[in-house]
């Protein structure tokens, strides 16, 4: 009788341990399976990886450029702009982007074909940014108008960590022509001129619930850019010009 009771108690203990262990093993196994699954690819505006063919991504940004003091000697050197960006995925890892930055006085439209390749969470790409800029300003007695065209080939790297997309890019900017009209006077320069380099660091992430945002920093080491055309600077010296941006992905 005692032997049967001991066996019954032992069986109950083993059953209890097994019943506790199996759910824990199931949960651990489920977590392991989830951890080994590839991360879902999140499309972005700045990350190297292009969207899937036919997929589009839009973003609305606020950009603030800090003008170099040797170009703009005023106390107010912050130049804000609104920016609208778009990317379209094409077959074979290609993509097509467009960006419009504007504050009326200075406006730039860029068309950006690109190619990218991804392996795991890492990606890299190459692109070129062909840009047309226009400037408008009215003064007492005459109006001023300016325009120019530049191209900036570049390379970019990035990685995805959970919902974060982190990227960095470098590009070389060449200006091909520049036209400025002061009332009845016209200055026209039509010669390829290397302006300098630009470096961009960007982060895209979830925020405000399901909303995705992007933010980052762009550093240009160039001759005065299109945002500074109204300074009428004749210097060809390169200066470091930082721009900060923040926006939402639509």
ABEGO torsion letter per residue (X at the ends): XAAAAAAAAAAAAAAAAAAAAAAAAAAAAAAAAAAABBBBBBBBAABABBBBBGBBBBBBBBBBBBBBAAABABABABBBBBBBBBBBBBBGGBBBBBBBBBAGABBBBBBBBBBBBBBEABBBBBBBBBBBBBBBBBBBGBBBBBBBBBBBBBBBBBBBBEABBBBBBBBBBBBABBBBBBEABBBBBBBBBBAEBBBBBBBBBBBGEABBBBBEBBBBBBBBBAAAAAAGBABABBBBBBBBBBBBBX
